[in-house]
Amino acid sequence: MLSSSIGRHHRLLKRCCFITALTVLLLLFSHETRAQTETLRLETWRVEDEARWHQQILPIFHRTHPSIKITTRTSLATDYDSTLLLRLAAGTAGDLITCRPFDQSLALYNKGYLQDITAMPELRKFRSYGKIAWTTYYADRVFCMPVAAVMTGFFFNTQIFKELNLTPPHTEEELFDALAIIKRSGKYLPLAFGTKEAWQSSQILFAGMGPNHWHGEQGRINLLTGRAKFTDAAYVDAWRALAKISAYLPENHKNIGEREARELFLNGQAAIYPAGSWEIPFLSASNRSAHFAVFAPPPKHSEHNCHVLSHLDLGIGINAKSTHPEQAATFLAWLSGGSFAQTLSNSLPGFFPLSNHSVEINNPLAKEMMSWRQQCDTSIRINSQFLNQAWPSLEQELWRVSAQVMRQEITPEEAAKHIADGVDKWFKPI
């Protein structure tokens, strides 16, 4: 009996020791895991998208990379560039930087604020066209991983089109015919668009309709090589189209900005809404979304090839002073993969991945716009590459003159001459 009791005692003691040791090991493992988890901060101007990043995009990354946690810090788009520059100079910026296309990010790289990522093999998953917004002048260095492009088009109310017996136009002439019919009906505004915010006249209409006038990339390259000037007929014609469109704006268009224009369309007061693909999440959330569709800026003539704007919009780079460069590089590598491309396409419809991966898009508006990249030739905004670097205020000048043309304050010819004179002064053809 004594021997049996002693045996049970030893077995209980061993079991207790085993459980205690296992508990200690689990606690040590848990502590080590927590200690190895690194938190990286992503600087971004995408205030409207922050919740979608945290709820839909970043969890996919965290699922396969549990030791790396990504948080975001947003700044208003209008303040982002100046705020980011101050943080980088003070050494308080995050590990990851959302990169504007072309000049702003190039300036940060030249100042030593962005890490060179040229050696990352994941960059092979992008065509050269998709990387040009985040490369140096001679395209020999890359400093941000390409993430997304945006497009512009004409969203329209299918119920209004059906009521007025209209179909999506296939030429610019058909577009103006449709606008005239809508105006004559007296029931709806032809266009939900205003000139309060000058950037819209330039980046939505001039940049969106223009490629069909100057033959897309060819017209852009002709300006860079000196084979064309802004006073040539192709470019003046683009401003003439804006002047013609002004007849179909709301009477108070000088007081209408992007938000007010969107509301006119969402409320069913306007038939057509010229806008960027970044508006798709707002339109899709409307209870009228089933009656919204979109058509591409039509070519001038039916026999012409179509050209659409597919503008390189954002990339993500690594803060050169990050204390977690390896983890940041891991995140950039993930951004190049098919999982991110697919997640981005459906979490943020209207932001189109730049990598070579095939994706399935669920949102009908985004799916339609994405199809244009296969049907038409694509181009970026005409001033983005090189021209802005030479003439630092060219972007704002294009905004200003395009809005003035639409307000009928200057003629298309005057707009073209002002821009051409400035380019001649600042820019030496490549």
C-alpha positions as a Markdown table, in Angstrom:
| # | Residue | x | y | z |
|---|---|---|---|---|
| 1 | Met | 0.0 | 0.0 | 0.0 |
| 2 | Leu | 2.8 | 2.4 | 0.9 |
| 3 | Ser | 4.6 | 1.5 | -2.3 |
| 4 | Ser | 1.5 | 2.1 | -4.4 |
| 5 | Ser | 0.9 | 5.5 | -2.7 |
| 6 | Ile | 4.5 | 6.6 | -3.3 |
| 7 | Gly | 4.1 | 5.6 | -7.0 |
| 8 | Arg | 1.0 | 7.7 | -7.4 |
| 9 | His | 2.7 | 10.6 | -5.7 |
| 10 | His | 5.7 | 10.4 | -8.1 |
| 11 | Arg | 3.4 | 10.2 | -11.2 |
| 12 | Leu | 1.4 | 13.2 | -10.0 |
| 13 | Leu | 4.6 | 15.1 | -9.4 |
| 14 | Lys | 5.9 | 14.3 | -12.9 |
| 15 | Arg | 2.6 | 15.3 | -14.4 |
| 16 | Cys | 2.6 | 18.6 | -12.5 |
| 17 | Cys | 6.2 | 19.3 | -13.5 |
| 18 | Phe | 5.4 | 18.5 | -17.2 |
| 19 | Ile | 2.4 | 20.8 | -17.1 |
| 20 | Thr | 4.4 | 23.6 | -15.4 |
| 21 | Ala | 7.2 | 23.2 | -17.9 |
| 22 | Leu | 4.8 | 23.2 | -20.8 |
| 23 | Thr | 3.1 | 26.4 | -19.5 |
| 24 | Val | 6.5 | 28.1 | -19.1 |
| 25 | Leu | 7.4 | 27.1 | -22.7 |
| 26 | Leu | 4.1 | 28.4 | -24.1 |
| 27 | Leu | 4.5 | 31.7 | -22.2 |
| 28 | Leu | 8.1 | 32.0 | -23.5 |
| 29 | Phe | 7.0 | 31.3 | -27.0 |
| 30 | Ser | 4.1 | 33.7 | -26.8 |
| 31 | His | 6.4 | 36.4 | -25.4 |
| 32 | Glu | 9.0 | 35.7 | -28.2 |
| 33 | Thr | 6.3 | 35.9 | -30.9 |
| 34 | Arg | 5.1 | 39.2 | -29.6 |
| 35 | Ala | 8.7 | 40.5 | -29.4 |
| 36 | Gln | 9.3 | 39.5 | -33.0 |
| 37 | Thr | 6.2 | 41.3 | -34.3 |
| 38 | Glu | 7.3 | 44.5 | -35.9 |
| 39 | Thr | 4.8 | 47.4 | -36.5 |
| 40 | Leu | 5.4 | 49.5 | -39.6 |
| 41 | Arg | 3.5 | 52.8 | -40.3 |
| 42 | Leu | 2.4 | 53.6 | -43.8 |
| 43 | Glu | 2.1 | 57.4 | -44.7 |
| 44 | Thr | -0.8 | 58.0 | -47.1 |
| 45 | Trp | -3.1 | 60.7 | -48.4 |
| 46 | Arg | -5.9 | 58.1 | -49.1 |
| 47 | Val | -8.2 | 59.3 | -46.3 |
| 48 | Glu | -11.3 | 57.9 | -48.0 |
| 49 | Asp | -9.8 | 54.5 | -48.4 |
| 50 | Glu | -8.2 | 54.0 | -44.9 |
| 51 | Ala | -11.0 | 51.8 | -43.6 |
| 52 | Arg | -10.9 | 49.6 | -46.6 |
| 53 | Trp | -7.2 | 49.1 | -46.3 |
| 54 | His | -7.6 | 48.1 | -42.6 |
| 55 | Gln | -10.7 | 45.9 | -43.1 |
| 56 | Gln | -10.0 | 44.3 | -46.4 |
| 57 | Ile | -6.5 | 44.7 | -47.8 |
| 58 | Leu | -4.0 | 44.6 | -44.9 |
| 59 | Pro | -5.7 | 41.5 | -43.2 |
| 60 | Ile | -4.7 | 39.5 | -46.3 |
| 61 | Phe | -1.1 | 40.5 | -45.8 |
| 62 | His | -1.2 | 39.9 | -42.0 |
| 63 | Arg | -2.6 | 36.4 | -42.5 |
| 64 | Thr | 0.5 | 35.3 | -44.3 |
| 65 | His | 3.0 | 37.6 | -42.5 |
| 66 | Pro | 1.9 | 37.5 | -38.8 |
| 67 | Ser | 5.2 | 38.9 | -37.6 |
| 68 | Ile | 4.7 | 42.2 | -39.5 |
| 69 | Lys | 1.9 | 44.6 | -38.6 |
| 70 | Ile | 1.1 | 47.6 | -40.9 |
| 71 | Thr | -0.7 | 50.7 | -39.6 |
| 72 | Thr | -1.6 | 53.8 | -41.5 |
| 73 | Arg | -1.3 | 57.5 | -40.9 |
| 74 | Thr | -3.3 | 59.7 | -43.2 |
| 75 | Ser | -3.0 | 63.3 | -44.2 |
| 76 | Leu | -5.5 | 65.3 | -46.3 |
| 77 | Ala | -4.5 | 65.0 | -50.0 |
| 78 | Thr | -4.0 | 68.8 | -50.1 |
| 79 | Asp | -1.6 | 68.7 | -47.2 |
| 80 | Tyr | 0.1 | 65.4 | -47.8 |
| 81 | Asp | 3.2 | 66.6 | -49.7 |
| 82 | Ser | 4.1 | 69.4 | -47.3 |
| 83 | Thr | 3.3 | 67.3 | -44.2 |
| 84 | Leu | 5.3 | 64.3 | -45.4 |
| 85 | Leu | 8.3 | 66.5 | -46.3 |
| 86 | Leu | 8.3 | 67.9 | -42.8 |
| 87 | Arg | 8.1 | 64.5 | -41.2 |
| 88 | Leu | 10.9 | 63.1 | -43.4 |
| 89 | Ala | 13.1 | 66.0 | -42.6 |
| 90 | Ala | 12.4 | 65.6 | -38.9 |
| 91 | Gly | 12.9 | 61.9 | -38.9 |
| 92 | Thr | 9.4 | 61.2 | -37.7 |
| 93 | Ala | 7.9 | 59.8 | -41.0 |
| 94 | Gly | 6.6 | 56.2 | -41.2 |
| 95 | Asp | 8.6 | 53.3 | -42.5 |
| 96 | Leu | 6.5 | 53.1 | -45.7 |
| 97 | Ile | 5.6 | 56.1 | -47.9 |
| 98 | Thr | 2.7 | 56.3 | -50.4 |
| 99 | Cys | 4.3 | 57.8 | -53.4 |
| 100 | Arg | 2.7 | 60.4 | -55.8 |
| 101 | Pro | 3.6 | 59.7 | -59.4 |
| 102 | Phe | 6.5 | 61.4 | -61.0 |
| 103 | Asp | 7.9 | 64.7 | -59.7 |
| 104 | Gln | 7.0 | 64.8 | -56.0 |
| 105 | Ser | 8.4 | 61.3 | -55.3 |
| 106 | Leu | 11.4 | 61.9 | -57.6 |
| 107 | Ala | 12.2 | 65.0 | -55.5 |
| 108 | Leu | 12.0 | 62.9 | -52.3 |
| 109 | Tyr | 14.3 | 60.3 | -53.8 |
| 110 | Asn | 16.8 | 62.9 | -54.9 |
| 111 | Lys | 16.9 | 64.3 | -51.4 |
| 112 | Gly | 17.7 | 60.9 | -50.0 |
| 113 | Tyr | 14.4 | 60.2 | -48.3 |
| 114 | Leu | 13.3 | 57.2 | -50.4 |
| 115 | Gln | 15.2 | 53.9 | -50.5 |
| 116 | Asp | 16.5 | 52.6 | -53.9 |
| 117 | Ile | 14.6 | 49.4 | -54.7 |
| 118 | Thr | 16.0 | 48.8 | -58.2 |
| 119 | Ala | 17.4 | 45.4 | -57.2 |
| 120 | Met | 14.1 | 44.0 | -56.0 |
| 121 | Pro | 13.3 | 41.1 | -58.4 |
| 122 | Glu | 9.6 | 41.7 | -57.9 |
| 123 | Leu | 9.8 | 44.7 | -60.2 |
| 124 | Arg | 10.0 | 42.2 | -63.1 |
| 125 | Lys | 6.2 | 41.7 | -62.6 |
| 126 | Phe | 5.6 | 45.1 | -64.0 |
| 127 | Arg | 5.9 | 46.4 | -67.6 |
| 128 | Ser | 8.2 | 49.4 | -68.1 |
| 129 | Tyr | 5.2 | 51.6 | -68.7 |
| 130 | Gly | 3.9 | 50.7 | -65.2 |
| 131 | Lys | 7.1 | 51.8 | -63.5 |
| 132 | Ile | 8.0 | 55.1 | -65.3 |
| 133 | Ala | 6.2 | 57.2 | -62.6 |
| 134 | Trp | 8.7 | 56.1 | -60.0 |
| 135 | Thr | 12.0 | 56.0 | -61.8 |
| 136 | Thr | 14.8 | 58.5 | -62.3 |
| 137 | Tyr | 15.2 | 60.7 | -65.3 |
| 138 | Tyr | 17.1 | 58.0 | -67.3 |
| 139 | Ala | 14.9 | 55.2 | -65.9 |
| 140 | Asp | 18.0 | 53.5 | -64.3 |
| 141 | Arg | 16.8 | 53.7 | -60.7 |
| 142 | Val | 13.4 | 52.7 | -59.2 |
| 143 | Phe | 12.3 | 54.1 | -55.8 |
| 144 | Cys | 8.7 | 53.0 | -55.3 |
| 145 | Met | 6.8 | 49.8 | -56.0 |
| 146 | Pro | 4.0 | 50.5 | -58.5 |
| 147 | Val | 0.5 | 50.0 | -57.0 |
| 148 | Ala | -2.4 | 51.4 | -58.9 |
| 149 | Ala | -3.6 | 53.4 | -61.9 |
| 150 | Val | -6.8 | 55.4 | -62.3 |
| 151 | Met | -9.0 | 56.2 | -65.3 |
| 152 | Thr | -11.5 | 58.8 | -66.4 |
| 153 | Gly | -14.8 | 58.4 | -68.2 |
| 154 | Phe | -18.4 | 59.5 | -68.5 |
| 155 | Phe | -20.7 | 57.9 | -65.9 |
| 156 | Phe | -24.3 | 58.1 | -67.0 |
| 157 | Asn | -27.8 | 57.4 | -65.7 |
| 158 | Thr | -29.3 | 54.5 | -67.8 |
| 159 | Gln | -32.9 | 55.4 | -66.8 |
| 160 | Ile | -32.5 | 58.9 | -68.2 |
| 161 | Phe | -30.8 | 57.6 | -71.4 |
| 162 | Lys | -33.6 | 55.1 | -71.9 |
| 163 | Glu | -36.3 | 57.8 | -71.3 |
| 164 | Leu | -34.7 | 60.1 | -73.9 |
| 165 | Asn | -33.9 | 57.2 | -76.3 |
| 166 | Leu | -30.2 | 57.8 | -76.0 |
| 167 | Thr | -27.3 | 55.3 | -76.4 |
| 168 | Pro | -23.7 | 55.7 | -75.3 |
| 169 | Pro | -21.9 | 57.7 | -77.9 |
| 170 | His | -19.2 | 56.2 | -80.1 |
| 171 | Thr | -17.8 | 59.5 | -81.4 |
| 172 | Glu | -17.3 | 63.0 | -80.0 |
| 173 | Glu | -20.0 | 64.3 | -82.4 |
| 174 | Glu | -22.5 | 61.8 | -80.9 |
| 175 | Leu | -21.6 | 62.9 | -77.4 |
| 176 | Phe | -22.5 | 66.5 | -78.2 |
| 177 | Asp | -25.7 | 65.4 | -80.0 |
| 178 | Ala | -26.7 | 63.5 | -76.8 |
| 179 | Leu | -25.9 | 66.6 | -74.6 |
| 180 | Ala | -28.0 | 68.7 | -76.8 |
| 181 | Ile | -31.0 | 66.3 | -76.6 |
| 182 | Ile | -30.7 | 66.2 | -72.8 |
| 183 | Lys | -30.6 | 70.0 | -72.6 |
| 184 | Arg | -33.6 | 70.4 | -74.9 |
| 185 | Ser | -35.6 | 68.0 | -72.8 |
| 186 | Gly | -35.6 | 70.6 | -70.0 |
| 187 | Lys | -35.9 | 67.8 | -67.4 |
| 188 | Tyr | -32.3 | 67.0 | -66.6 |
| 189 | Leu | -28.9 | 68.7 | -66.5 |
| 190 | Pro | -26.8 | 67.4 | -69.3 |
| 191 | Leu | -23.6 | 67.3 | -67.2 |
| 192 | Ala | -22.9 | 67.1 | -63.4 |
| 193 | Phe | -19.8 | 69.1 | -63.6 |
| 194 | Gly | -18.4 | 72.4 | -62.3 |
| 195 | Thr | -15.5 | 74.8 | -62.6 |
| 196 | Lys | -15.1 | 75.7 | -58.9 |
| 197 | Glu | -12.1 | 73.3 | -58.6 |
| 198 | Ala | -9.9 | 74.1 | -61.5 |
| 199 | Trp | -8.1 | 70.7 | -61.4 |
| 200 | Gln | -11.2 | 68.9 | -62.7 |
| 201 | Ser | -11.4 | 70.8 | -65.9 |
| 202 | Ser | -7.8 | 69.8 | -66.6 |
| 203 | Gln | -7.5 | 66.3 | -65.1 |
| 204 | Ile | -10.9 | 65.0 | -66.0 |
| 205 | Leu | -11.8 | 66.6 | -69.3 |
| 206 | Phe | -8.7 | 68.0 | -70.9 |
| 207 | Ala | -6.6 | 65.0 | -69.9 |
| 208 | Gly | -9.5 | 62.5 | -70.5 |
| 209 | Met | -10.7 | 63.7 | -73.9 |
| 210 | Gly | -7.4 | 65.1 | -75.1 |
| 211 | Pro | -5.7 | 61.8 | -76.0 |
| 212 | Asn | -8.4 | 61.2 | -78.7 |
| 213 | His | -7.3 | 64.5 | -80.2 |
| 214 | Trp | -3.5 | 64.2 | -80.1 |
| 215 | His | -3.4 | 60.4 | -80.7 |
| 216 | Gly | -2.5 | 59.4 | -77.1 |
| 217 | Glu | 1.1 | 58.5 | -76.4 |
| 218 | Gln | 2.2 | 59.6 | -79.8 |
| 219 | Gly | 1.0 | 63.1 | -79.2 |
| 220 | Arg | 2.6 | 63.2 | -75.7 |
| 221 | Ile | 6.0 | 62.0 | -77.1 |
| 222 | Asn | 5.8 | 64.5 | -79.9 |
| 223 | Leu | 5.7 | 67.3 | -77.4 |
| 224 | Leu | 8.7 | 65.9 | -75.5 |
| 225 | Thr | 10.8 | 65.5 | -78.6 |
| 226 | Gly | 10.0 | 68.9 | -80.1 |
| 227 | Arg | 8.0 | 67.5 | -83.0 |
| 228 | Ala | 4.9 | 69.2 | -81.8 |
| 229 | Lys | 3.8 | 72.3 | -79.8 |
| 230 | Phe | 0.7 | 73.0 | -77.7 |
| 231 | Thr | -0.4 | 75.5 | -80.4 |
| 232 | Asp | -0.7 | 72.7 | -82.9 |
| 233 | Ala | -4.3 | 72.0 | -84.0 |
| 234 | Ala | -4.5 | 68.6 | -82.2 |
| 235 | Tyr | -3.9 | 70.2 | -78.8 |
| 236 | Val | -6.0 | 73.4 | -79.4 |
| 237 | Asp | -8.8 | 71.1 | -80.5 |
| 238 | Ala | -8.9 | 69.5 | -77.1 |
| 239 | Trp | -9.5 | 73.0 | -75.5 |
| 240 | Arg | -12.1 | 73.7 | -78.1 |
| 241 | Ala | -13.9 | 70.6 | -77.0 |
| 242 | Leu | -13.9 | 72.0 | -73.4 |
| 243 | Ala | -15.2 | 75.3 | -74.7 |
| 244 | Lys | -18.0 | 73.5 | -76.5 |
| 245 | Ile | -18.9 | 71.4 | -73.4 |
| 246 | Ser | -19.3 | 74.6 | -71.3 |
| 247 | Ala | -22.7 | 75.2 | -73.0 |
| 248 | Tyr | -24.0 | 72.1 | -71.1 |
| 249 | Leu | -22.8 | 72.9 | -67.6 |
| 250 | Pro | -25.2 | 73.9 | -64.8 |
| 251 | Glu | -25.7 | 77.7 | -64.7 |
| 252 | Asn | -24.0 | 77.9 | -61.3 |
| 253 | His | -21.0 | 75.8 | -62.4 |
| 254 | Lys | -18.5 | 78.3 | -60.9 |
| 255 | Asn | -19.9 | 77.2 | -57.5 |
| 256 | Ile | -19.8 | 73.5 | -58.2 |
| 257 | Gly | -16.9 | 71.3 | -57.2 |
| 258 | Glu | -16.4 | 67.5 | -57.2 |
| 259 | Arg | -18.7 | 66.8 | -54.2 |
| 260 | Glu | -21.5 | 69.0 | -55.5 |
| 261 | Ala | -21.3 | 67.5 | -59.0 |
| 262 | Arg | -21.4 | 64.0 | -57.5 |
| 263 | Glu | -24.6 | 64.9 | -55.6 |
| 264 | Leu | -26.3 | 66.2 | -58.7 |
| 265 | Phe | -25.7 | 62.9 | -60.4 |
| 266 | Leu | -26.5 | 60.7 | -57.4 |
| 267 | Asn | -29.8 | 62.6 | -56.9 |
| 268 | Gly | -30.8 | 62.0 | -60.5 |
| 269 | Gln | -30.7 | 65.6 | -61.5 |
| 270 | Ala | -28.0 | 65.2 | -64.1 |
| 271 | Ala | -27.7 | 62.6 | -66.9 |
| 272 | Ile | -23.9 | 62.4 | -67.3 |
| 273 | Tyr | -21.1 | 62.7 | -64.7 |
| 274 | Pro | -17.5 | 63.1 | -66.1 |
| 275 | Ala | -15.3 | 61.8 | -63.4 |
| 276 | Gly | -12.4 | 59.6 | -62.4 |
| 277 | Ser | -12.6 | 55.9 | -61.6 |
| 278 | Trp | -11.9 | 56.8 | -57.9 |
| 279 | Glu | -15.5 | 57.9 | -57.8 |
| 280 | Ile | -16.8 | 54.3 | -58.3 |
| 281 | Pro | -17.0 | 53.5 | -54.5 |
| 282 | Phe | -19.2 | 56.5 | -54.0 |
| 283 | Leu | -21.4 | 55.7 | -56.9 |
| 284 | Ser | -21.7 | 52.0 | -56.0 |
| 285 | Ala | -22.9 | 52.8 | -52.5 |
| 286 | Ser | -25.9 | 54.8 | -53.9 |
| 287 | Asn | -29.3 | 53.3 | -53.9 |
| 288 | Arg | -29.4 | 54.3 | -57.6 |
| 289 | Ser | -26.2 | 52.4 | -58.5 |
| 290 | Ala | -28.1 | 49.8 | -60.5 |
| 291 | His | -28.9 | 52.5 | -63.0 |
| 292 | Phe | -25.4 | 53.8 | -63.4 |
| 293 | Ala | -23.1 | 52.9 | -66.3 |
| 294 | Val | -20.0 | 54.4 | -67.9 |
| 295 | Phe | -18.6 | 55.0 | -71.4 |
| 296 | Ala | -15.1 | 56.0 | -72.4 |
| 297 | Pro | -14.3 | 59.4 | -73.9 |
| 298 | Pro | -15.2 | 58.8 | -77.5 |
| 299 | Pro | -12.8 | 59.3 | -80.4 |
| 300 | Lys | -13.4 | 62.3 | -82.7 |
| 301 | His | -14.3 | 60.0 | -85.6 |
| 302 | Ser | -15.5 | 56.4 | -85.9 |
| 303 | Glu | -12.5 | 55.4 | -88.0 |
| 304 | His | -10.0 | 56.6 | -85.4 |
| 305 | Asn | -8.5 | 54.4 | -82.7 |
| 306 | Cys | -9.8 | 55.1 | -79.2 |
| 307 | His | -7.4 | 56.4 | -76.6 |
| 308 | Val | -8.1 | 56.3 | -72.9 |
| 309 | Leu | -6.4 | 57.8 | -69.9 |
| 310 | Ser | -4.9 | 55.2 | -67.6 |
| 311 | His | -2.9 | 57.4 | -65.3 |
| 312 | Leu | -0.3 | 56.0 | -62.9 |
| 313 | Asp | -1.6 | 57.2 | -59.6 |
| 314 | Leu | 0.2 | 55.7 | -56.6 |
| 315 | Gly | 3.1 | 53.6 | -55.5 |
| 316 | Ile | 4.6 | 52.7 | -52.2 |
| 317 | Gly | 8.2 | 53.2 | -51.2 |
| 318 | Ile | 10.5 | 52.7 | -48.2 |
| 319 | Asn | 11.6 | 55.5 | -45.9 |
| 320 | Ala | 15.4 | 55.5 | -46.2 |
| 321 | Lys | 15.6 | 56.0 | -42.5 |
| 322 | Ser | 13.3 | 53.2 | -41.6 |
| 323 | Thr | 14.4 | 51.0 | -38.7 |
| 324 | His | 12.6 | 48.0 | -40.3 |
| 325 | Pro | 13.9 | 48.0 | -43.9 |
| 326 | Glu | 13.7 | 44.2 | -44.3 |
| 327 | Gln | 10.1 | 44.1 | -43.2 |
| 328 | Ala | 9.2 | 47.0 | -45.4 |
| 329 | Ala | 10.8 | 45.3 | -48.4 |
| 330 | Thr | 8.7 | 42.2 | -47.5 |
| 331 | Phe | 5.5 | 44.3 | -47.7 |
| 332 | Leu | 6.6 | 45.8 | -51.0 |
| 333 | Ala | 7.3 | 42.4 | -52.4 |
| 334 | Trp | 3.7 | 41.4 | -51.4 |
| 335 | Leu | 2.3 | 44.4 | -53.2 |
| 336 | Ser | 3.7 | 43.0 | -56.4 |
| 337 | Gly | 1.9 | 39.7 | -56.1 |
| 338 | Gly | -1.3 | 38.3 | -57.5 |
| 339 | Ser | -3.0 | 38.2 | -54.1 |
| 340 | Phe | -2.7 | 41.9 | -53.6 |
| 341 | Ala | -3.7 | 42.7 | -57.2 |
| 342 | Gln | -6.9 | 40.7 | -56.8 |
| 343 | Thr | -7.7 | 42.2 | -53.4 |
| 344 | Leu | -7.1 | 45.7 | -54.5 |
| 345 | Ser | -9.3 | 45.3 | -57.6 |
| 346 | Asn | -12.4 | 44.4 | -55.5 |
| 347 | Ser | -11.6 | 46.2 | -52.2 |
| 348 | Leu | -11.0 | 49.5 | -54.0 |
| 349 | Pro | -12.9 | 49.3 | -57.3 |
| 350 | Gly | -11.6 | 52.0 | -59.6 |
| 351 | Phe | -8.0 | 51.6 | -58.6 |
| 352 | Phe | -6.5 | 49.3 | -61.2 |
| 353 | Pro | -3.4 | 47.1 | -60.4 |
| 354 | Leu | -0.3 | 47.8 | -62.4 |
| 355 | Ser | 1.3 | 44.3 | -62.1 |
| 356 | Asn | 1.0 | 41.7 | -64.9 |
| 357 | His | -1.4 | 39.5 | -62.9 |
| 358 | Ser | -4.8 | 38.7 | -64.3 |
| 359 | Val | -7.6 | 39.7 | -62.0 |
| 360 | Glu | -11.4 | 39.2 | -61.8 |
| 361 | Ile | -13.3 | 42.4 | -61.1 |
| 362 | Asn | -16.7 | 42.2 | -59.6 |
| 363 | Asn | -17.9 | 45.8 | -59.7 |
| 364 | Pro | -19.6 | 46.4 | -63.1 |
| 365 | Leu | -18.4 | 50.0 | -63.4 |
| 366 | Ala | -14.8 | 49.1 | -62.7 |
| 367 | Lys | -15.0 | 46.0 | -64.9 |
| 368 | Glu | -16.2 | 48.1 | -67.8 |
| 369 | Met | -13.4 | 50.7 | -67.4 |
| 370 | Met | -10.8 | 48.0 | -67.0 |
| 371 | Ser | -11.9 | 46.5 | -70.3 |
| 372 | Trp | -11.0 | 49.8 | -72.1 |
| 373 | Arg | -7.3 | 48.9 | -71.4 |
| 374 | Gln | -7.7 | 46.0 | -73.8 |
| 375 | Gln | -9.9 | 47.8 | -76.3 |
| 376 | Cys | -8.1 | 51.1 | -76.6 |
| 377 | Asp | -4.6 | 52.5 | -76.5 |
| 378 | Thr | -3.7 | 54.0 | -73.1 |
| 379 | Ser | -1.9 | 57.1 | -72.1 |
| 380 | Ile | -0.9 | 59.1 | -69.0 |
| 381 | Arg | -1.6 | 62.8 | -68.4 |
| 382 | Ile | 0.2 | 64.7 | -71.0 |
| 383 | Asn | 2.3 | 66.9 | -68.7 |
| 384 | Ser | 3.3 | 64.3 | -66.1 |
| 385 | Gln | 6.6 | 63.0 | -67.4 |
| 386 | Phe | 9.5 | 65.5 | -67.9 |
| 387 | Leu | 7.4 | 68.6 | -68.7 |
| 388 | Asn | 6.4 | 69.2 | -65.1 |
| 389 | Gln | 10.1 | 68.7 | -64.0 |
| 390 | Ala | 11.1 | 71.5 | -66.4 |
| 391 | Trp | 8.3 | 73.9 | -65.6 |
| 392 | Pro | 7.4 | 73.5 | -61.9 |
| 393 | Ser | 4.0 | 75.2 | -62.2 |
| 394 | Leu | 2.8 | 73.6 | -65.4 |
| 395 | Glu | 0.3 | 71.4 | -63.6 |
| 396 | Gln | -1.4 | 74.4 | -62.0 |
| 397 | Glu | -1.2 | 76.4 | -65.2 |
| 398 | Leu | -3.0 | 73.6 | -67.1 |
| 399 | Trp | -5.7 | 73.6 | -64.3 |
| 400 | Arg | -6.1 | 77.4 | -64.6 |
| 401 | Val | -6.3 | 77.8 | -68.3 |
| 402 | Ser | -8.6 | 74.7 | -68.8 |
| 403 | Ala | -11.0 | 76.1 | -66.2 |
| 404 | Gln | -10.8 | 79.6 | -67.8 |
| 405 | Val | -11.7 | 78.1 | -71.2 |
| 406 | Met | -14.7 | 76.3 | -69.7 |
| 407 | Arg | -15.8 | 79.6 | -67.9 |
| 408 | Gln | -15.4 | 81.3 | -71.3 |
| 409 | Glu | -12.8 | 83.7 | -69.8 |
| 410 | Ile | -10.2 | 82.9 | -72.5 |
| 411 | Thr | -10.3 | 81.2 | -75.8 |
| 412 | Pro | -8.8 | 77.8 | -76.6 |
| 413 | Glu | -6.2 | 79.5 | -78.7 |
| 414 | Glu | -5.1 | 81.8 | -75.8 |
| 415 | Ala | -4.9 | 78.8 | -73.5 |
| 416 | Ala | -2.7 | 76.9 | -76.0 |
| 417 | Lys | -0.4 | 79.9 | -76.6 |
| 418 | His | 0.1 | 80.5 | -72.8 |
| 419 | Ile | 1.1 | 76.9 | -72.2 |
| 420 | Ala | 3.2 | 76.7 | -75.4 |
| 421 | Asp | 5.1 | 79.8 | -74.5 |
| 422 | Gly | 5.8 | 78.5 | -71.0 |
| 423 | Val | 7.0 | 75.1 | -72.3 |
| 424 | Asp | 9.3 | 76.9 | -74.8 |
| 425 | Lys | 10.8 | 78.9 | -71.9 |
| 426 | Trp | 11.3 | 76.1 | -69.5 |
| 427 | Phe | 11.7 | 72.9 | -71.5 |
| 428 | Lys | 14.4 | 71.7 | -73.8 |
| 429 | Pro | 13.1 | 68.8 | -76.1 |
| 430 | Ile | 14.6 | 65.4 | -75.4 |
